[in-house]
Amino acid sequence: MVRRYELTDGQWGLVKEALPENGRRGGQWRDHRTVLNGVLWALHTGAQWREVPDRCGP
């Protein structure tokens, strides 16, 4: 189920190729889709970063 303000599978398919791969040496990133959903949520609601839902990662 896609929640409000989150990327659908079709939208994710359009942007995922533009993002760097994860899994190389060094620090690992969070899942890009999760982070983008958090950014979109914060931009749409106008909330502060600390108010982003836990499902969007730390």
A tleap script that builds the chain and sets N, CA, C and O, in Angstrom:
source leaprc.protein.ff14SB
mol = sequence {
  NMET VAL ARG ARG TYR GLU LEU THR ASP GLY
  GLN TRP GLY LEU VAL LYS GLU ALA LEU PRO
  GLU ASN GLY ARG ARG GLY GLY GLN TRP ARG
  ASP HIE ARG THR VAL LEU ASN GLY VAL LEU
  TRP ALA LEU HIE THR GLY ALA GLN TRP ARG
  GLU VAL PRO ASP ARG CYS GLY CPRO
}
set mol.1.N position { 0.840 -1.182 0.000 }
set mol.1.CA position { 0.000 0.000 0.000 }
set mol.1.C position { 0.887 1.248 0.000 }
set mol.1.O position { 1.801 1.370 0.816 }
set mol.2.N position { 0.615 2.143 -0.897 }
set mol.2.CA position { 1.362 3.395 -0.968 }
set mol.2.C position { 0.632 4.427 -0.117 }
set mol.2.O position { -0.564 4.670 -0.277 }
set mol.3.N position { 1.390 5.016 0.785 }
set mol.3.CA position { 0.810 6.044 1.641 }
set mol.3.C position { 0.846 7.385 0.929 }
set mol.3.O position { 1.544 7.569 -0.068 }
set mol.4.N position { 0.094 8.288 1.456 }
set mol.4.CA position { 0.049 9.633 0.902 }
set mol.4.C position { 1.443 10.248 0.931 }
set mol.4.O position { 2.164 10.098 1.918 }
set mol.5.N position { 1.823 10.927 -0.120 }
set mol.5.CA position { 3.112 11.611 -0.276 }
set mol.5.C position { 4.278 10.659 -0.499 }
set mol.5.O position { 5.428 11.093 -0.426 }
set mol.6.N position { 4.032 9.383 -0.767 }
set mol.6.CA position { 5.107 8.443 -1.052 }
set mol.6.C position { 5.125 8.121 -2.537 }
set mol.6.O position { 4.108 8.223 -3.223 }
set mol.7.N position { 6.293 7.732 -3.018 }
set mol.7.CA position { 6.442 7.397 -4.427 }
set mol.7.C position { 5.725 6.094 -4.763 }
set mol.7.O position { 5.833 5.108 -4.033 }
set mol.8.N position { 4.994 6.100 -5.871 }
set mol.8.CA position { 4.400 4.857 -6.359 }
set mol.8.C position { 5.493 4.053 -7.056 }
set mol.8.O position { 6.584 4.569 -7.296 }
set mol.9.N position { 5.212 2.809 -7.378 }
set mol.9.CA position { 6.197 1.984 -8.077 }
set mol.9.C position { 6.568 2.600 -9.426 }
set mol.9.O position { 7.730 2.551 -9.830 }
set mol.10.N position { 5.602 3.171 -10.115 }
set mol.10.CA position { 5.874 3.814 -11.402 }
set mol.10.C position { 6.773 5.033 -11.267 }
set mol.10.O position { 7.700 5.219 -12.055 }
set mol.11.N position { 6.498 5.857 -10.274 }
set mol.11.CA position { 7.325 7.035 -10.030 }
set mol.11.C position { 8.732 6.626 -9.615 }
set mol.11.O position { 9.709 7.222 -10.068 }
set mol.12.N position { 8.844 5.616 -8.759 }
set mol.12.CA position { 10.145 5.135 -8.318 }
set mol.12.C position { 10.942 4.608 -9.507 }
set mol.12.O position { 12.152 4.822 -9.582 }
set mol.13.N position { 10.283 3.927 -10.429 }
set mol.13.CA position { 10.950 3.404 -11.614 }
set mol.13.C position { 11.566 4.503 -12.472 }
set mol.13.O position { 12.574 4.279 -13.143 }
set mol.14.N position { 10.970 5.679 -12.451 }
set mol.14.CA position { 11.489 6.795 -13.243 }
set mol.14.C position { 12.739 7.426 -12.647 }
set mol.14.O position { 13.571 7.952 -13.387 }
set mol.15.N position { 12.891 7.384 -11.319 }
set mol.15.CA position { 14.004 8.087 -10.680 }
set mol.15.C position { 15.122 7.185 -10.163 }
set mol.15.O position { 16.231 7.668 -9.939 }
set mol.16.N position { 14.869 5.902 -9.967 }
set mol.16.CA position { 15.862 5.046 -9.307 }
set mol.16.C position { 17.165 4.909 -10.087 }
set mol.16.O position { 18.222 4.738 -9.479 }
set mol.17.N position { 17.120 4.979 -11.394 }
set mol.17.CA position { 18.335 4.845 -12.200 }
set mol.17.C position { 19.253 6.066 -12.075 }
set mol.17.O position { 20.442 5.984 -12.382 }
set mol.18.N position { 18.706 7.185 -11.629 }
set mol.18.CA position { 19.504 8.409 -11.497 }
set mol.18.C position { 20.265 8.461 -10.170 }
set mol.18.O position { 21.074 9.365 -9.961 }
set mol.19.N position { 20.018 7.511 -9.282 }
set mol.19.CA position { 20.639 7.513 -7.962 }
set mol.19.C position { 21.826 6.554 -7.927 }
set mol.19.O position { 21.828 5.552 -8.642 }
set mol.20.N position { 22.833 6.848 -7.108 }
set mol.20.CA position { 24.011 5.968 -7.040 }
set mol.20.C position { 23.668 4.632 -6.398 }
set mol.20.O position { 22.730 4.526 -5.608 }
set mol.21.N position { 24.444 3.617 -6.750 }
set mol.21.CA position { 24.253 2.296 -6.164 }
set mol.21.C position { 24.734 2.287 -4.727 }
set mol.21.O position { 25.635 3.040 -4.357 }
set mol.22.N position { 24.137 1.441 -3.934 }
set mol.22.CA position { 24.573 1.239 -2.560 }
set mol.22.C position { 25.343 -0.068 -2.513 }
set mol.22.O position { 25.147 -0.932 -3.368 }
set mol.23.N position { 26.203 -0.224 -1.540 }
set mol.23.CA position { 26.911 -1.478 -1.375 }
set mol.23.C position { 28.387 -1.417 -1.688 }
set mol.23.O position { 29.062 -2.445 -1.661 }
set mol.24.N position { 28.895 -0.263 -1.978 }
set mol.24.CA position { 30.323 -0.122 -2.208 }
set mol.24.C position { 31.053 0.041 -0.888 }
set mol.24.O position { 30.428 0.111 0.170 }
set mol.25.N position { 32.368 0.099 -0.948 }
set mol.25.CA position { 33.155 0.266 0.279 }
set mol.25.C position { 32.792 1.558 0.992 }
set mol.25.O position { 32.304 2.510 0.384 }
set mol.26.N position { 33.040 1.568 2.287 }
set mol.26.CA position { 32.759 2.762 3.077 }
set mol.26.C position { 31.375 2.719 3.683 }
set mol.26.O position { 30.752 1.661 3.781 }
set mol.27.N position { 30.900 3.889 4.091 }
set mol.27.CA position { 29.592 3.979 4.727 }
set mol.27.C position { 28.468 3.617 3.777 }
set mol.27.O position { 28.531 3.907 2.582 }
set mol.28.N position { 27.460 2.994 4.307 }
set mol.28.CA position { 26.309 2.581 3.504 }
set mol.28.C position { 25.157 3.547 3.721 }
set mol.28.O position { 24.914 4.016 4.833 }
set mol.29.N position { 24.462 3.830 2.645 }
set mol.29.CA position { 23.316 4.730 2.718 }
set mol.29.C position { 22.059 3.963 3.075 }
set mol.29.O position { 21.985 2.741 2.940 }
set mol.30.N position { 21.089 4.705 3.528 }
set mol.30.CA position { 19.760 4.138 3.715 }
set mol.30.C position { 19.165 3.868 2.336 }
set mol.30.O position { 19.664 4.358 1.324 }
set mol.31.N position { 18.106 3.091 2.312 }
set mol.31.CA position { 17.401 2.835 1.066 }
set mol.31.C position { 16.955 4.172 0.460 }
set mol.31.O position { 16.313 4.977 1.135 }
set mol.32.N position { 17.290 4.401 -0.790 }
set mol.32.CA position { 16.995 5.690 -1.429 }
set mol.32.C position { 15.496 5.999 -1.464 }
set mol.32.O position { 15.089 7.145 -1.276 }
set mol.33.N position { 14.701 4.993 -1.699 }
set mol.33.CA position { 13.255 5.230 -1.781 }
set mol.33.C position { 12.707 5.706 -0.439 }
set mol.33.O position { 11.866 6.604 -0.394 }
set mol.34.N position { 13.177 5.114 0.645 }
set mol.34.CA position { 12.749 5.514 1.978 }
set mol.34.C position { 13.127 6.965 2.256 }
set mol.34.O position { 12.321 7.731 2.785 }
set mol.35.N position { 14.347 7.338 1.902 }
set mol.35.CA position { 14.818 8.709 2.123 }
set mol.35.C position { 14.012 9.695 1.279 }
set mol.35.O position { 13.592 10.741 1.775 }
set mol.36.N position { 13.797 9.366 0.017 }
set mol.36.CA position { 13.010 10.263 -0.852 }
set mol.36.C position { 11.585 10.432 -0.329 }
set mol.36.O position { 11.036 11.533 -0.370 }
set mol.37.N position { 10.994 9.364 0.155 }
set mol.37.CA position { 9.653 9.483 0.723 }
set mol.37.C position { 9.654 10.422 1.928 }
set mol.37.O position { 8.710 11.190 2.108 }
set mol.38.N position { 10.692 10.371 2.750 }
set mol.38.CA position { 10.800 11.283 3.885 }
set mol.38.C position { 10.967 12.730 3.449 }
set mol.38.O position { 10.370 13.632 4.037 }
set mol.39.N position { 11.773 12.952 2.423 }
set mol.39.CA position { 11.976 14.309 1.901 }
set mol.39.C position { 10.675 14.848 1.328 }
set mol.39.O position { 10.304 15.992 1.592 }
set mol.40.N position { 9.980 14.027 0.543 }
set mol.40.CA position { 8.706 14.470 -0.037 }
set mol.40.C position { 7.675 14.771 1.040 }
set mol.40.O position { 6.918 15.735 0.931 }
set mol.41.N position { 7.648 13.939 2.084 }
set mol.41.CA position { 6.718 14.169 3.183 }
set mol.41.C position { 7.011 15.508 3.855 }
set mol.41.O position { 6.101 16.301 4.096 }
set mol.42.N position { 8.278 15.752 4.153 }
set mol.42.CA position { 8.660 16.997 4.830 }
set mol.42.C position { 8.367 18.217 3.962 }
set mol.42.O position { 7.885 19.234 4.463 }
set mol.43.N position { 8.652 18.124 2.674 }
set mol.43.CA position { 8.393 19.254 1.780 }
set mol.43.C position { 6.897 19.537 1.645 }
set mol.43.O position { 6.477 20.693 1.618 }
set mol.44.N position { 6.107 18.481 1.562 }
set mol.44.CA position { 4.673 18.673 1.376 }
set mol.44.C position { 3.995 19.211 2.636 }
set mol.44.O position { 3.121 20.074 2.555 }
set mol.45.N position { 4.396 18.706 3.787 }
set mol.45.CA position { 3.732 19.121 5.023 }
set mol.45.C position { 4.296 20.403 5.606 }
set mol.45.O position { 3.617 21.096 6.364 }
set mol.46.N position { 5.544 20.727 5.255 }
set mol.46.CA position { 6.174 21.906 5.834 }
set mol.46.C position { 6.657 21.669 7.261 }
set mol.46.O position { 7.015 22.611 7.968 }
set mol.47.N position { 6.664 20.410 7.676 }
set mol.47.CA position { 7.083 20.066 9.039 }
set mol.47.C position { 8.598 20.152 9.173 }
set mol.47.O position { 9.322 20.175 8.178 }
set mol.48.N position { 9.064 20.198 10.408 }
set mol.48.CA position { 10.493 20.192 10.669 }
set mol.48.C position { 11.020 18.773 10.462 }
set mol.48.O position { 10.266 17.804 10.547 }
set mol.49.N position { 12.321 18.659 10.188 }
set mol.49.CA position { 12.923 17.355 9.926 }
set mol.49.C position { 12.722 16.388 11.082 }
set mol.49.O position { 12.532 15.193 10.857 }
set mol.50.N position { 12.758 16.873 12.297 }
set mol.50.CA position { 12.615 15.971 13.444 }
set mol.50.C position { 11.214 15.382 13.537 }
set mol.50.O position { 10.997 14.430 14.286 }
set mol.51.N position { 10.269 15.926 12.794 }
set mol.51.CA position { 8.891 15.427 12.811 }
set mol.51.C position { 8.616 14.416 11.709 }
set mol.51.O position { 7.499 13.909 11.607 }
set mol.52.N position { 9.606 14.115 10.887 }
set mol.52.CA position { 9.412 13.135 9.819 }
set mol.52.C position { 9.108 11.788 10.462 }
set mol.52.O position { 9.757 11.419 11.440 }
set mol.53.N position { 8.133 11.041 9.934 }
set mol.53.CA position { 7.763 9.751 10.536 }
set mol.53.C position { 8.927 8.767 10.613 }
set mol.53.O position { 9.825 8.799 9.771 }
set mol.54.N position { 8.917 7.905 11.607 }
set mol.54.CA position { 9.974 6.917 11.798 }
set mol.54.C position { 10.115 5.982 10.605 }
set mol.54.O position { 11.210 5.475 10.362 }
set mol.55.N position { 9.055 5.738 9.861 }
set mol.55.CA position { 9.136 4.835 8.705 }
set mol.55.C position { 10.064 5.371 7.618 }
set mol.55.O position { 10.431 4.643 6.696 }
set mol.56.N position { 10.444 6.650 7.727 }
set mol.56.CA position { 11.325 7.269 6.739 }
set mol.56.C position { 12.799 7.190 7.152 }
set mol.56.O position { 13.667 7.732 6.467 }
set mol.57.N position { 13.074 6.533 8.246 }
set mol.57.CA position { 14.455 6.379 8.702 }
set mol.57.C position { 14.915 7.532 9.577 }
set mol.57.O position { 14.224 8.541 9.717 }
set mol.58.N position { 16.105 7.361 10.166 }
set mol.58.CA position { 16.619 8.402 11.051 }
set mol.58.C position { 17.145 9.620 10.280 }
set mol.58.O position { 17.612 10.582 10.889 }
savepdb mol mol.pdb
quit
